[in-house]
Amino acid sequence: MPNMKYNPVSIIRKKREGDPLTKEEIQFLIQSYTADQIPDYQMSAFLMASFLNGLNSDEAAALTYSMLHSGIIVDLSHISGKKVDKHSTGGVGDKLSLILAPIVASCGVPVPMISGRGLGHSGGTLDKLESIPGFNVDITLDRYKEIIKKHNLVLAGQTEEIAPADKRLYSLRDVTATVESIPLIAGSIMSKKLAEGIDALVLDVKFGSGAFMKNIDDAKELAETLVSIGEQFGKETIAYLTNMNQPLGYAIGNWLEVKESIDCLKGIGPDDVMEITHLLAGTMIYLGNKADSIDEGIEMSHDAIENGAAFQKWVDIVEEHGGDVSVIKNPDQYPNVKFKVDVSSIGSGVITKMDTYAMGMISLELGAGRRSKEDDVDPQAGIMLHKKIGGKVERDETFATLYTNKEESIDEAVKNLKAAIELADELQNPLKSITHRVDKDGIHEYQ
Amino acid sequence: MPNMKYNPVSIIRKKREGDPLTKEEIQFLIQSYTADQIPDYQMSAFLMASFLNGLNSDEAAALTYSMLHSGIIVDLSHISGKKVDKHSTGGVGDKLSLILAPIVASCGVPVPMISGRGLGHSGGTLDKLESIPGFNVDITLDRYKEIIKKHNLVLAGQTEEIAPADKRLYSLRDVTATVESIPLIAGSIMSKKLAEGIDALVLDVKFGSGAFMKNIDDAKELAETLVSIGEQFGKETIAYLTNMNQPLGYAIGNWLEVKESIDCLKGIGPDDVMEITHLLAGTMIYLGNKADSIDEGIEMSHDAIENGAAFQKWVDIVEEHGGDVSVIKNPDQYPNVKFKVDVSSIGSGVITKMDTYAMGMISLELGAGRRSKEDDVDPQAGIMLHKKIGGKVERDETFATLYTNKEESIDEAVKNLKAAIELADELQNPLKSITHRVDKDGIHEYQ
């Protein structure tokens, strides 16, 4: 490769030795890789060296920049006002996007939301949206711009045009054991989010058994890296650390979560879901300059539920994306799943722990998730919890109901779900849903 | 890959986390890679993880085992007695193999020697042998067995049949910045040496400016790893740490080094060359059960020079390999190089330092070495030193002579060679040629 300004082996060696790379070196690597001028085996050596020696915040920002500029950046300058999106690092029962997006849009803040699909234990917003009959997330860029102009909201899937370098890098990381690196994760998230045409971003960084970051220190580091990248790109970014040591709400599974979201939008949602929803929505409303403080934003979020504006926005956006509004208005009209199986407790006491990762995997096995990207998901499958941490159960009392069309998966799922809760006489330490806020000034304990 | 017993991603992840791999996991990786069932990009991620997290001695032995068994292991059971070889980690002016192999063979110990070519600043035994007109190192396995049977000695190049996995891995390491890893280096060396059909091995592990290991601690670690692997394979292995902070002897370059070797075999070699040669040869004779101690082996080595047996062995083996014996007997008959250029000192004083790496690179530029594997080498090119560390030079006194057929390389070489020596009023700390011995009992200071 005679006309190359940089030598890939030298760059890999530099990172191997733990030395920081320049923006130009990172850009050379990513651009050359995307242009097929650097082979996979050099990129994977670089990824492993980056995984083990780390990338500092400048390097993470340079990586984000290079991946962002490998594709298009949506121009939303025809939309007035600050465009704000929210991103969650993913968890079990995390349907917050479905609730907060209509809230925020109904408060006058444009929300350009590009989402992903579920993988492994974690669900994905696209799968949930597609459980609504007719809902189409595969839209052109022109249609994307048209929908957000009309509704202050658009809910779309990632296209080939958005950060193609990230897509290639992610596939390579997946098969080379280099996924769980904080700067690589941060670069991947931010390159896609920045491509949406946003002006500000709220991040929900989850920790705990059902999250990608099992411990809170990793989650803090990821939140700080994400905020640092956002700020380096001139986008105001606020992250919250939230607890994923139990599922969010009671519903796990695509349609089950849509149904619970409808409850939330009607003002009868579970407390833990609503607490985080209002905080994230309030922060988005504040960042979108429609409130003077986050607290005022939270109040507006409550109002949007109470006055029905958020639910109406939801109905409108479902209709705009081709979705069947009748099941939104009357969820009981949704087709019935073949098997509903109650799962009862093997002991009595207070639930003190939920193996949230296991619950995500059980939901997957029931049909709600995918093991690999090519798998299809069953919109009807999942788990409805009747109890959560702190709830009392008697022996043989039903604490959850399985929903599935796969009869062969039931026995194993029942056994695993029974084993996924821990009981004791009392709950010593109630879970705190939200623990920290991270913004450009640093990390702050929440409340 | 459904019928795979192990998952390559899990193995890479395990090494990434710093956990030791089992012998079976390493064997699975190497075998699958050699069989094209694992792609380069997974192997390079594994190599980088191994580079950064290390491989323990069991893992290094398992790696060696897998690479060794990727090819043939020469069966020398038709040769009676213990077969002993020597391996050097490479340096500048290192012609020891050419001297000690005939010494040891003439003392009755069979020496099956498979050597490599030079690369970068470091010379290779094969290139030196091929500077003898007609000398053929490309021999079949049958011929290899026949020559060692006849002469107790064979000097051959590596064939495709020897450790093919190592060859593939080395090529990948070369382009992924994963060369300089002690366990990977050790596995590469030992898989090739163990394939020769040896019973015992002597290792010359060099440290200093002209060696691959610049500092002695790395050299110690490499020596310990090599000895540990050898012992795990049931081959008695002794390593010496020797000093490469100045070239070995006065000659650098292929034919120039053969010529100096002839002097050595005639009993008029430089002291530093002979000191290490006798030690390594004596150790080989001892390991080959032809002496009761290393000291006795050293005495026998001296005798073999003095009584002419070693030189006769050299003449015989050159003839057997098709080499022109007349230039061995009368080196002055060797064709003349086009340019001989004296290089003089820019100051006066005692030489206290020689940039040995630079001297290796200057010799390369004069034509004696290769930048990449595909390059040809010029047998005539190189450097003859007239002074070494501790030697006194006056201003403008010649301290070296360049030999080259490339007129265009001369000016730069003269300039660089002048800059490659340091002078002072006196030499504070004379170099010690041999500093440590490493055997199965550990590391010992030498003398």
Interface residues (C-beta under 8 A of the other chain):
Chain A: V9 S10 I12 R13 R16 P39 D40 Y41 Q42 M43 S44 A45 L47 M48 A49 F51 L52 N53 L172 V175 T176 A177 T178
Chain B: P8 V9 S10 I12 R13 R16 P39 D40 Y41 Q42 M43 S44 A45 L47 M48 A49 F51 L52 N53 L172 V175 T176 A177 T178
